[in-house]
Amino acid sequence: MTPDYTANQGYRAAPPNGLDGATMLATPGATGAGIRVLDIEWGWSFVHEDLSRVRASSLVGPPINNHSYDDHGTAVMGEICGDADTAGITGFTPDVSVFVATDYPSTGYSVAAAIAVGLPVLRAGDVMLLEAQTNTPLGLGPTEWVQADFDAILIATNLGVITVEAAGNGAVNLDSPSLGGLFDINVRDSGAIVVGASDGIALVRAGFSTYGNRIDANGWGYNVASTGYGDLATIGGDSRQSYTASFSGTSSASPMVTSAVLALRGAAEAQLDAAAAAALDAFAIRALLRTHGTQVPGGSIGRRPDSAALLAAAGVLTGLRVVGEPATGQTCSIQITPGFQAGPNDFFA
């Protein structure tokens, strides 16, 4: 039987170390039910034991042409939607509906083409993750440096889809004049949420992470435990039971921020009226990420999301909340927050 590896998932801890996965699991709607996520990258495993949400039916568009990076997509999905059980790892938003589209089919590599293929399965308020990077004059940076990719992201934004985009692993300063201001939102703005990486748990920028004012948030860039690869364990030599403790890069950081976005959208849909939920769009969420989270001093990679602070700021952290990870054999506390301004003589339950 597969052991429980959630103790290895330090990024699920309470701030400042993690993003507070317990709050996501305990907040109505924040596990992602009713929200769709589209992951765009090379490939995935569709048979992993801990990813019941990721199956062959999740694939939209052409088949995977290059399986060299299937473990990469598998690790990404583990962070987002690993099954919430007592075996393996647990994702932040295990109830989200998952779709995937490869950006490397037999016709050749193109993020824009994958976006065009995947967008029809998404609705306003759904989330698209771009696990891609591209060469800029200074090194590997966000894929929206490519004009076709920028245009495709902008179309998604205009349709109400929220895009989360990896910043890239080239240590590029996006504020450099040599980039022509193309990462200055006053010059052009795709609407994407761009994600940098911290040095694992440490509150400093990972040396490889692209950085600058365009970065909206960050996640762990080292020592991330998830599904795939097998360096942590491969139970019985079966790749369907493989786990890693060393997923890294802006690739590992971006699924964390994606989950924070999914939690906000899921909680909004579950708890708010239609107009208020719709108002929590890409730009509103981007603003929340920039103002609610753990600071990374001098890193130019934004904040590490604090899910409790984000949900509270969005007006959805009310009602019954479990404080601390609910786990067999461990204690946790329950907090009740009223959905109104409570006074000393008010009773609520």
N, C-alpha and C positions, 0 to 999 in steps of 0.2 A: 504493500500500500504506500502511496506517496505521502511523505511527511508534510507537516504544515511549515511553510517557509515564510509566513507573514512576519516573523520576527526579523527577517532579513530586509524587510521593506521599510527602512528608516524614513524614506520620503513620505510615508503615510502618517508619521508621527505629528504631534501638535507643533505649531510654530514655537520657536524659530526654525527648528530642524526640518520640519516637513510641512505638508499642506493641510493636515488635519483630515485624514481619510475617515475617521470615526464620525465626524460631523456630516460628511457627505452621505454616509450610509444611514445615519439616523434622522436626516431631515426629509420630510415628505417630498417626493419628486426628485430629490437631488441625486438619486442613483441612476437617473437618466431615462426612466420609463417614458415612452412617448416621444423621445427625441432621437433623431437619426444622425449618425456620424459616418462620414465618408473618408477613408484613409487612402491617400495616393502615394504610392512608392512602387518598388519593383515587384515584391512578392510576399507571400505568407504561407504558413502551414494551415491547412483547412481541417486537420485531424487531431490537433492537440487536445489532450484530455481536459485541460483547464480553460479552454476557450470555446464553450458551447455556443457562443454568439457568432463565432467566426467559422463558417462552413463554406463549402463550394458555392452554395446559393448566395453567398454574400458578394461574390464577384459580379461586377457589371462591366460590360464592354468586352474587349478581346481577351483571350487567355494569356497567362503569364508566359513570356518567352524565355526569360533568364531567371533560373531558380537559385542563383548564387547568393541572393540576399533574402531568402525566405525566412531565415531566423530573425532578421532585422524587423520585418513586419510582424512576426510572431511576438517579439519582445515589446514592440510598440503596443500591440493589442492587449498584452498582458497587463500593462499599466492601466489601460483604460477600462477594460471589461473582463479581466480575469474572474473566473467564477467565485462567488462569495460563499465558500464552503471551508471545511477544515483541512483540505488537502491542497498542497501547492501554494500559490500566491492568491491574493485577492485584489481585484482592480478597484479603482475609485468609483466607477459608474457601471456596475455589472448588469444593469437592466437596459442599457442603451441598445438601439437597433443598429447593427453594423453593416456597412457596405464598403467594398474596397474596389479600386480601379488601378490597374497597373499603368505606370508611365513608361514602361519599356516592353511593348508588344513587339511582334515580329516586324511591324512596319517601321520601327525605330523609336528612339527616345523622344518623348514630348510630354511635358507637364501640362501644357495648354490643351493638348488633345485629350489627356486623361480627365481634365476638368470638364471638357465638353461632353465626354462620355458619361461622367458621373453625375453632373448637375441635375439631369431629369429625375433622379430618384430622391432628390432633396426638396424640402419645402422651406419657406421663410421661417427662420428660427432654428433650423438645423445647422450642423457644424461640419466643416471640411478641414481636414488636416493635411498639410503638404509636407511630407517627409522627403524633402528634396533640397538641394543646394546647387549653385552654379558658379562658374568662374567669372569673377569681376576683374578689373585691372589690378586689384590689390590682393586677390586670392578668393577663396570660396566664401560666397555670401548668399543672401536670400535669392530664391529662384525668380522673384519678381524683377530682378535686374534684367532678365530677358523680357523684352517688350510684349511678346505674345503671351507670356505667363502673367505679366501685370494686367494686361487687358482681360484675360480670362478671369482673374481674381476679381477685378472690378465689376465684371458682369455678374459674378456670384454675389458680390456685396449688394449690387443694385437689385438683385432678386431676393434679398433678405437673408442669404446664407452667410454664416459667420466663418471666416477663414482663419485658421491658426497656421503660421508659417515658420518653419525652422530658420534661424538666422544664418546657419552655416558654420563650418568649423575652420575657417581660414584666418581667424584673428583679425578680421577686417574692421577698420574704423569707418563706419558708415557716414560719419560726418566729414570725411576727407574731401577737400575740394576736387580731387582727381575723379570723384564719382559724379561730378556735375550736378550735385543737389538732388539726385534722383531718389534719395532716401530721406529727403526733407518733405514732410507732409504738406508744407506750404507750397511746394513745387508740384508734387503729384502724390496722391494718396489712394492706394488700392483698397483701403479699408481693412486690410489684414491685421491680425494680432501677431507681431513678430517676436520670437522667443529666443533668448540667449541662454547660456548655461553657466551655472556656478560650479566651483571646484568640489563636486560632490556635496556633502553636507555643509562644507565650509561656506561662510558668507563672503566669498571673494569670487571674482570672475575666473572661470576656467581659462587657462592660457590660450586654448584653441578657439574660444568662443568669439564670434563676431560681436561687435558692441557699438554703442552710439545712441543718440537721442531717439532714433527710430525704434529701438527695442522697447517692447511694452511690458515684458515680464520674463521671468526665468525659472528654470527647474534644475534639478541635479544633473550634472554632466558626467559624473563618474559613479561607479559602484552601485548601479541600479539593479535590484533583483527583479526578475520578471520571467516570463516563459521563453523557451527557446535556448539555442546555443549549447547548453549542456555542461558548462563549466562548474555550475553549482551541483548539479546532479542529472543523471540520465538513468531513470529507474529501469532496471532490467535491460539496459542497453537499448531501450525503445525511445526513439526520437519524439514519439507522442507524449512522453513523460520527461521531457528535457526542461531544465531550468538554469537560469544564469544569475550570477551575482555581480556581473561586471559590464552590463550594458552601459553605453556612454555616448557622449557627444550632445550637440543640440538635438540629435535624434531622440535621446532619452529624456531630455528636458521638455520637448514639445508635447508629448502625450500627457505630462503632468498638467500643463497649462490648459490643454484641450479638455481634460477632465474637469478642471475648475470651471471652464466655460459651460460644459455639458451640465454640471451640477446646477449652475445658475439658471440655465434655460429650463431644465427639468423641474426645478423647484418653482420657477415663475409660472410655468404652464399648469402645475398642479395646484398652486395656491392663490394666484392672482387672477383678476378678471382679464378678459381677452385683450383689451386695450393696454392695460398695464404690462401684461406679458409681452406683447408686441413691442412695447417701448424699450424693452431690454434687448436692444439690437447690438450689432457689432460695435458701433461707436460708443454706446452706453457701457457695454462690458469692457471695452478697451479703457475707458476712463476709470472704471472701477478698479481694474487691474493695476493701473498706474498710481492709484491712491490708497489701496487697501492691501497690505501685505508686508512681508518682512524686508526691510531695507538691506541692500548689498552695498556697503559703503564704497563709493568711488569706483564702482564696477562698470557703470554705464550699460547695465543689462537689465534694468528695471527691478521690480520687486519679486520676491518669491511669494506666490499667492497664499493667502490665509483664508481658507474656505469659510470659516465661521464669520470673519469680518466681512467677506464679500457677500455672503448670504444675508447677513444682518443689514448691510448697506443697501441691498436690493429689496429689503422689506419682506423677506421670506423666512427668516429664522425666528418663527413664533411657534407656539404650541409646545408639544412634548419633544424634548431633546435628550438623547443619551450622551453623557459626558464621559469620555474615555471609551476605548474600543470594547464593545460587548463581546466577550469571549468565554467559552466554557471553562469553569474553574477559576475565573477571575472576577473581581468586583468592579462595578461601575456605578455611577450615580445618575439620577434622572432629574432634569431641570424642566420646570414648566414656565414658559414665558407667555403672558397674555397678549392677545392681539389688540389690546387697547391700552390706554394710559391708566395704569392701576394706581389707586390711592390707598391709604392706610386702612380704610374700612371696606374695601372691595374683596370679594371672595371669587376665586376662580379655580377650576380643576380640570 
